[in-house]
């Protein structure tokens, strides 16, 4: 029999703070749906390039055994660092909101004083000091 734990209720302010820190938004500038295909493609391309490099290097030394050719092939394989790709996580919702507010103020879309108040409100909700921004 599983024991059911009762979670405590969160206040709306606490929910907002957790949302700003835990929720993420795609800030790379591409369609978020395209990540389904692009992540797979970006992971497979370096692997394919590495396999191709190894197979081309080994194809060059097939046939008659030659010590010099074998050593140069091993040296070529070990000298080149394998290609790799690493996925980056998206930006937090709080950082995204701050960036958008600051961009609006910079472009003159919104009033500077009003936007400064909004940015301070976001920072208070994130419990950040005045000059610090939290990214990633």
Secondary structure, 3 states (H helix, E strand, C coil): CCCCCCCCCCCHHHHHHHHHHHCEECCCCCCHHHHHHHHHHHHHHHHHHHHHHHHHHHHCCCCCCCHHHHHHHHHHHHHCCCCCCCCCCCEEHHHHHHHHHHHHHHHCCCCHHHHHHHHHHHHHHHCCCCCCCCCC
